[in-house]
Amino acid sequence: MTFSIGVVGVGQFGGQFAHLFNLHPGVSKVYVVDERPERAAEAIEHYGLAGSVASFEDLLASDVDAVAIFTQRWTHGPLVERALRAGKHVYSAVPMAISEEEIARIIEAVRETRNVYMMGETSYYNPATVYARKQHAAGKFGRVFYTEGDYVHDMDLGFYDAYQYSGGERWKETASYPPMLYPTHAIGGVLGAVPTHAVSVSCVGVRDDRQDGVFDRDVSMFGNDFSNATALFELNDGGVMRTNEMRRVGYPSHIRESRFRFFGTEASFEQLAKVTVWQDKANVHDISEQMESRPSMSLDDPSLANVAPELRDAFVSGLAPVHDSERLPEEFRGAPNGHEGSHHFLVDDFVTAVNNRTLPAVNAWTAARFTLPGIVAHESALRGGERLIIRDFGDAPASL
Ligand SMILES: NC(=O)c1ccc[n+]([C@@H]2O[C@H](COP(=O)([O-])OP(=O)(O)OC[C@H]3O[C@@H](n4cnc5c(N)ncnc54)[C@H](O)[C@@H]3O)[C@@H](O)[C@H]2O)c1
């Protein structure tokens, strides 16, 4: 079986996925739409896609079966809901949404329409998460009682360029996007391995002091001046998860921007930029090599022309030894990948879910557990670290 898909937003990220959807044998045709038509035209030419559609509304009115949302990070919720209600299966880049209400509306729309929804959380296939997921499933940790997930990416390492490309002249209004509203690479990497969920949080935000108009409350469309934030979550199984979202930090994010730690009663996993170890009560095992992503294309590839040089490492990083590449379609062999090999798996997950009418791993209920804790953490930081309860939407149903 095959289906057609329309990719909405072909800026720095969407084109890479349009290409992979086009390569996948489970997809018949790939269309693109962008508010800037020249970006759509460029993607069509570069990747040999089926064509473009004039607007998001026209795409919803068309007979495409699925829609993939790659618009700016604060815009996803309402677009996703409209696409589901227009009868489309939906792939969404992270985050799921930026408010509890938007998340609730997406879950309701999935429940009512029974269309496939998937959030493309790259950390779900981060080598560290893949490894920890296997170890946890095999019971090797014992009881996991403490975890850490960090998304550590300094604004100077490509984000100024990315926001200018994305936001045009008024880019400073959007570059202040609150760090805890982009929590999924940290939280999703932990809960993607140990499937618990957060029930309460206390978060402290660090107010920015660079005074360059970014993270300035008077300029910010989010009224935000936190550039770093740290949250401590209580989990439903009595464990603890700590999350760092850092945008002003002396750290080489191009080497590894998401890092994880898992502490169990029998064994633990710890990760730094270039080192990863597995430890039991007797010894330390260096597993760094299993985590090493191989580049999937050149940093000079023309498809990366719109991507800031400092961000390109993430866009080319491919499979690591820990990945199970056997499950991927033959057509992906040698194809561009990204974010530590995750792009191939995410595209394959969505295509498989749509063609088989099954729930993908990061379905709406899981996506809510990866996203809402950050939204509540940001609110906690605004209230000086007050401990707040996090709503849970429950486990996903057994089938669509
Ligand atoms: N590791 C990851 O998972 C990861 C990495 C990078 C980006 N992302 C996500 O991917 C998304 C896209 O990021 P990006 O860097 O490509 O952004 P971008 O700003 O470069 O591109 C967004 C594009 O969407 C278009 N657009 C916006 N609203 C539209 C609409 N209603 N109809 C048609 N086109 C519309 C814009 O014109 C623009 O070209 C973001 O949500 C971001 O969070 C995720």
Ligand as a Chemical Component Dictionary entry (heavy atoms), coordinates in Angstrom:
data_LIG
# 
_chem_comp.id                   LIG 
_chem_comp.type                 NON-POLYMER 
_chem_comp.pdbx_formal_charge   0 
_chem_comp.three_letter_code    LIG 
# 
loop_
_chem_comp_atom.comp_id 
_chem_comp_atom.atom_id 
_chem_comp_atom.alt_atom_id 
_chem_comp_atom.type_symbol 
_chem_comp_atom.charge 
_chem_comp_atom.model_Cartn_x 
_chem_comp_atom.model_Cartn_y 
_chem_comp_atom.model_Cartn_z 
_chem_comp_atom.pdbx_ordinal 
LIG N1  N1  N 0  15.788 17.762 15.960 1  
LIG C1  C1  C 0  14.585 18.138 15.556 2  
LIG O1  O1  O 0  13.615 17.442 15.803 3  
LIG C2  C2  C 0  14.405 19.436 14.827 4  
LIG C3  C3  C 0  15.497 20.088 14.245 5  
LIG C4  C4  C 0  15.257 21.244 13.502 6  
LIG C5  C5  C 0  13.949 21.747 13.382 7  
LIG N2  N2  N 1  12.925 21.087 13.983 8  
LIG C6  C6  C 0  11.540 21.568 13.873 9  
LIG O2  O2  O 0  11.180 21.650 12.505 10 
LIG C7  C7  C 0  10.329 22.759 12.295 11 
LIG C8  C8  C 0  10.828 23.579 11.139 12 
LIG O3  O3  O 0  12.104 24.116 11.468 13 
LIG P1  P1  P 0  12.926 24.939 10.410 14 
LIG O4  O4  O 0  14.231 25.240 11.036 15 
LIG O5  O5  O -1 12.869 24.272 9.079  16 
LIG O6  O6  O 0  12.041 26.280 10.328 17 
LIG P2  P2  P 0  12.070 27.353 9.163  18 
LIG O7  O7  O 0  11.559 28.611 9.753  19 
LIG O8  O8  O 0  13.378 27.336 8.475  20 
LIG O9  O9  O 0  10.987 26.807 8.120  21 
LIG C9  C9  C 0  9.609  26.897 8.348  22 
LIG C10 C10 C 0  8.951  27.104 6.995  23 
LIG O10 O10 O 0  7.532  27.009 7.154  24 
LIG C11 C11 C 0  6.919  27.952 6.299  25 
LIG N3  N3  N 0  5.554  28.184 6.832  26 
LIG C12 C12 C 0  5.212  28.652 8.049  27 
LIG N4  N4  N 0  3.878  28.654 8.199  28 
LIG C13 C13 C 0  3.357  28.147 7.054  29 
LIG C14 C14 C 0  2.034  27.884 6.617  30 
LIG N5  N5  N 0  0.962  28.131 7.383  31 
LIG N6  N6  N 0  1.855  27.383 5.372  32 
LIG C15 C15 C 0  2.935  27.124 4.576  33 
LIG N7  N7  N 0  4.207  27.346 4.952  34 
LIG C16 C16 C 0  4.418  27.859 6.181  35 
LIG C17 C17 C 0  7.839  29.148 6.374  36 
LIG O11 O11 O 0  7.673  30.013 5.255  37 
LIG C18 C18 C 0  9.225  28.481 6.389  38 
LIG O12 O12 O 0  9.787  28.325 5.107  39 
LIG C19 C19 C 0  10.276 23.521 13.613 40 
LIG O13 O13 O 0  9.067  23.260 14.231 41 
LIG C20 C20 C 0  11.387 22.963 14.447 42 
LIG O14 O14 O 0  11.027 22.883 15.795 43 
LIG C21 C21 C 0  13.124 19.937 14.692 44 
# 
loop_
_chem_comp_bond.comp_id 
_chem_comp_bond.atom_id_1 
_chem_comp_bond.atom_id_2 
_chem_comp_bond.value_order 
_chem_comp_bond.pdbx_ordinal 
LIG N1  C1  SING 1  
LIG C1  O1  DOUB 2  
LIG C1  C2  SING 3  
LIG C2  C3  SING 4  
LIG C2  C21 DOUB 5  
LIG C3  C4  DOUB 6  
LIG C4  C5  SING 7  
LIG C5  N2  DOUB 8  
LIG N2  C6  SING 9  
LIG N2  C21 SING 10 
LIG C6  O2  SING 11 
LIG C6  C20 SING 12 
LIG O2  C7  SING 13 
LIG C7  C8  SING 14 
LIG C7  C19 SING 15 
LIG C8  O3  SING 16 
LIG O3  P1  SING 17 
LIG P1  O4  DOUB 18 
LIG P1  O5  SING 19 
LIG P1  O6  SING 20 
LIG O6  P2  SING 21 
LIG P2  O7  DOUB 22 
LIG P2  O8  SING 23 
LIG P2  O9  SING 24 
LIG O9  C9  SING 25 
LIG C9  C10 SING 26 
LIG C10 O10 SING 27 
LIG C10 C18 SING 28 
LIG O10 C11 SING 29 
LIG C11 N3  SING 30 
LIG C11 C17 SING 31 
LIG N3  C12 SING 32 
LIG N3  C16 SING 33 
LIG C12 N4  DOUB 34 
LIG N4  C13 SING 35 
LIG C13 C14 SING 36 
LIG C13 C16 DOUB 37 
LIG C14 N5  SING 38 
LIG C14 N6  DOUB 39 
LIG N6  C15 SING 40 
LIG C15 N7  DOUB 41 
LIG N7  C16 SING 42 
LIG C17 O11 SING 43 
LIG C17 C18 SING 44 
LIG C18 O12 SING 45 
LIG C19 O13 SING 46 
LIG C19 C20 SING 47 
LIG C20 O14 SING 48 
# 
